[in-house]
Amino acid sequence: MSYQVIVIGGGPSGLMAAIAAAEQGVKTLLIDKGKKLGTKLAISGGGRCNVTNRLPEEEVIKHIPGNGRFLYSPFSIFNNYDIIDFFENLGVALKEEDHGRMFPISNKAKDVVNALLNRLDELDVDVRKSTPVEAVHYGKDSHTVILKTGEKVLSKSIVLAVGGKAVPHTGSTGDGYAWAKKAGHTITDLFPTEVPLLSNDSFIKDKSLQGLSLRDVGVSVLNQKKKKIVTHTMDMLFTHFGVSGPAVLRCSQFVVKELMKGHKPVILEIDCLPDIKEETLIAELKELAANEPKKTFRNLIKGKLPERLLDYLLEFVGISPNEKSANISNEQIRQLSHAMKHFTINIDGSQPIEKAFVTGGGVSIKEIVPSTMQSKLMNRLYFCGEILDIHGYTGGYNITSAMVTGRVAGMHAAYEAMG
Ligand SMILES: Cc1cc2nc3c(=O)[nH]c(=O)nc-3n(C[C@H](O)[C@H](O)[C@H](O)COP(=O)(O)OP(=O)(O)OC[C@H]3O[C@@H](n4cnc5c(N)ncnc54)[C@H](O)[C@@H]3O)c2cc1C
């Protein structure tokens, strides 16, 4: 059996690659080891399928801190707005939610996946599910895909779209790295990104803040010199092992990179009141205390922070919960304001890559032609999606990267196979 294009992996990148190849009229096979295709795509965005993001291209690239700039070239061929048009043309109406995130109006992930499957069907793409690929042999005129059953399938072009190592029960178990290495490719260090972080701080160990979520706080990662590497103002959550939530997930890759350099612990600094300057906060608290000297200080400032956090910080700076405002010194107010603006958490690790949303690292982008997604080292070998050393924040950015690189890889795999 032989094909012009074989796409290995039926995630967003592989589905898009197979469609793009078949649209050029070439005989295309899509192989996936799972019983279903697009499993991870379907669970994205809280199970409603975060198809893409509507922010301007420049912004999308900014939200892909792991080599997003590589995508300028593929984006010039097919970008996030083309993804939106693509789905609308397939009859999947999309809607925009917060931060530009795009979802099917139906809120049903299966509408997105089914639209892709129907398109494969329309284009007569051969699809083999429950078919794990064991190895890939590269040849001068054609490449050979070796299935776990021992069966060999020949193809002019091959697209590797098998994803990374995160959440392996969806099928992405990192099988493609060995096949890339065999073609001479470098695999940069793999690490978890968009991942919850671990801490041994006493308030984590004694669970005093467990389950507490903070809204719109500024979370910063500090380097060894206590300088901020990055800040994200979003929600966060204290868990039984450390911290999680959108702001923490976004910061996590910067923490993990510091940990990889041997810097431990890494300090996360939480600004619990990012909209107010520290000096203004001090003045406000002083005024509150001066106006109501007979009242309990804690009750006076209760609305400022969630009570559990406030109680923790009051104890941290040594203010008793029953203390009258008249007895609170300016120094204590200064310390409390500082703690509210610079609450620190020592991070010792992250959950493993298997529990991360996204894999950091992968096939080095230096060895890939960005306008075609072809390997610079092996003719008619193409890469797309999370197997590449490209990683973004959740919010549709990884899926956009997967679909855009998939589209370009599939198209060019077909062109070369025809040539
Ligand atoms: C819970 C969760 C939520 C997410 N939410 C978001 C989000 O909101 N926004 C966002 O941008 N990103 C999100 N992501 C990340 C995003 O889903 C992935 O980046 C994206 O799916 C990667 O696409 P891909 O095609 O490269 O690989 P995958 O989707 O991982 O697909 C790879 C496919 O290859 C197949 N495969 C692997 N090995 C073999 C083999 N040996 N033989 C045959 N087939 C094989 C697998 O079965 C799988 O179907 C989320 C991820 C998770 C886990």
The ligand as an SDF file (V2000), in Angstrom:
LIG
                    3D

 53 58  0  0  0  0  0  0  0  0999 V2000
   -6.7870   19.4710   29.3080 C   0  0  0  0  0  0  0  0  0  0  0  0
   -6.1650   20.3040   28.2140 C   0  0  0  0  0  0  0  0  0  0  0  0
   -6.7320   21.5310   27.8870 C   0  0  0  0  0  0  0  0  0  0  0  0
   -6.1450   22.3260   26.9020 C   0  0  0  0  0  0  0  0  0  0  0  0
   -6.6970   23.5370   26.6290 N   0  0  0  0  0  0  0  0  0  0  0  0
   -6.1280   24.3200   25.6980 C   0  0  0  0  0  0  0  0  0  0  0  0
   -6.6680   25.5850   25.3810 C   0  0  0  0  0  0  0  0  0  0  0  0
   -7.6800   25.9900   25.9390 O   0  0  0  0  0  0  0  0  0  0  0  0
   -6.0380   26.3280   24.4430 N   0  0  0  0  0  0  0  0  0  0  0  0
   -4.9190   25.8880   23.7830 C   0  0  0  0  0  0  0  0  0  0  0  0
   -4.3800   26.5710   22.9300 O   0  0  0  0  0  0  0  0  0  0  0  0
   -4.3860   24.6910   24.0510 N   0  0  0  0  0  0  0  0  0  0  0  0
   -4.9650   23.9050   24.9810 C   0  0  0  0  0  0  0  0  0  0  0  0
   -4.4150   22.6810   25.2370 N   0  0  0  0  0  0  0  0  0  0  0  0
   -3.2460   22.2360   24.4370 C   0  0  0  0  0  0  0  0  0  0  0  0
   -3.6800   21.7470   23.0480 C   0  0  0  0  0  0  0  0  0  0  0  0
   -4.7970   20.8920   23.1740 O   0  0  0  0  0  0  0  0  0  0  0  0
   -2.5270   21.0160   22.3520 C   0  0  0  0  0  0  0  0  0  0  0  0
   -1.4390   21.9080   22.2590 O   0  0  0  0  0  0  0  0  0  0  0  0
   -2.9080   20.5210   20.9620 C   0  0  0  0  0  0  0  0  0  0  0  0
   -3.9160   19.5420   21.0400 O   0  0  0  0  0  0  0  0  0  0  0  0
   -1.6940   19.9220   20.2450 C   0  0  0  0  0  0  0  0  0  0  0  0
   -2.1120   19.4520   19.0070 O   0  0  0  0  0  0  0  0  0  0  0  0
   -1.2630   18.3660   18.2010 P   0  0  0  0  0  0  0  0  0  0  0  0
   -2.0370   18.0660   16.9760 O   0  0  0  0  0  0  0  0  0  0  0  0
    0.1280   18.8110   18.0510 O   0  0  0  0  0  0  0  0  0  0  0  0
   -1.1910   17.0820   19.1480 O   0  0  0  0  0  0  0  0  0  0  0  0
   -2.2920   16.2400   19.9350 P   0  0  0  0  0  0  0  0  0  0  0  0
   -3.5690   16.9540   20.0420 O   0  0  0  0  0  0  0  0  0  0  0  0
   -1.6060   15.8120   21.1700 O   0  0  0  0  0  0  0  0  0  0  0  0
   -2.5360   14.9880   18.9920 O   0  0  0  0  0  0  0  0  0  0  0  0
   -1.5370   14.0260   18.7390 C   0  0  0  0  0  0  0  0  0  0  0  0
   -2.1800   12.7720   18.1700 C   0  0  0  0  0  0  0  0  0  0  0  0
   -1.1430   11.8770   17.7750 O   0  0  0  0  0  0  0  0  0  0  0  0
   -1.5290   10.5570   18.0910 C   0  0  0  0  0  0  0  0  0  0  0  0
   -0.3350    9.7240   18.2640 N   0  0  0  0  0  0  0  0  0  0  0  0
    0.6640    9.8820   19.1660 C   0  0  0  0  0  0  0  0  0  0  0  0
    1.5780    8.8950   19.0340 N   0  0  0  0  0  0  0  0  0  0  0  0
    1.1500    8.1060   18.0220 C   0  0  0  0  0  0  0  0  0  0  0  0
    1.6600    6.9170   17.4090 C   0  0  0  0  0  0  0  0  0  0  0  0
    2.7870    6.3010   17.8250 N   0  0  0  0  0  0  0  0  0  0  0  0
    0.9510    6.3600   16.3930 N   0  0  0  0  0  0  0  0  0  0  0  0
   -0.2020    6.9090   15.9580 C   0  0  0  0  0  0  0  0  0  0  0  0
   -0.7130    8.0280   16.4850 N   0  0  0  0  0  0  0  0  0  0  0  0
   -0.0560    8.6230   17.5060 C   0  0  0  0  0  0  0  0  0  0  0  0
   -2.3200   10.6960   19.3830 C   0  0  0  0  0  0  0  0  0  0  0  0
   -3.1870    9.6000   19.5850 O   0  0  0  0  0  0  0  0  0  0  0  0
   -3.0440   12.0250   19.1810 C   0  0  0  0  0  0  0  0  0  0  0  0
   -4.3380   11.8350   18.6480 O   0  0  0  0  0  0  0  0  0  0  0  0
   -4.9750   21.8680   26.2260 C   0  0  0  0  0  0  0  0  0  0  0  0
   -4.4280   20.6340   26.5380 C   0  0  0  0  0  0  0  0  0  0  0  0
   -5.0090   19.8520   27.5380 C   0  0  0  0  0  0  0  0  0  0  0  0
   -4.3760   18.5230   27.8630 C   0  0  0  0  0  0  0  0  0  0  0  0
  1  2  1  0
  2  3  1  0
  2 52  2  0
  3  4  2  0
  4  5  1  0
  4 50  1  0
  5  6  2  0
  6  7  1  0
  6 13  1  0
  7  8  2  0
  7  9  1  0
  9 10  1  0
 10 11  2  0
 10 12  1  0
 12 13  2  0
 13 14  1  0
 14 15  1  0
 14 50  1  0
 15 16  1  0
 16 17  1  0
 16 18  1  0
 18 19  1  0
 18 20  1  0
 20 21  1  0
 20 22  1  0
 22 23  1  0
 23 24  1  0
 24 25  2  0
 24 26  1  0
 24 27  1  0
 27 28  1  0
 28 29  2  0
 28 30  1  0
 28 31  1  0
 31 32  1  0
 32 33  1  0
 33 34  1  0
 33 48  1  0
 34 35  1  0
 35 36  1  0
 35 46  1  0
 36 37  1  0
 36 45  1  0
 37 38  2  0
 38 39  1  0
 39 40  1  0
 39 45  2  0
 40 41  1  0
 40 42  2  0
 42 43  1  0
 43 44  2  0
 44 45  1  0
 46 47  1  0
 46 48  1  0
 48 49  1  0
 50 51  2  0
 51 52  1  0
 52 53  1  0
M  END
$$$$
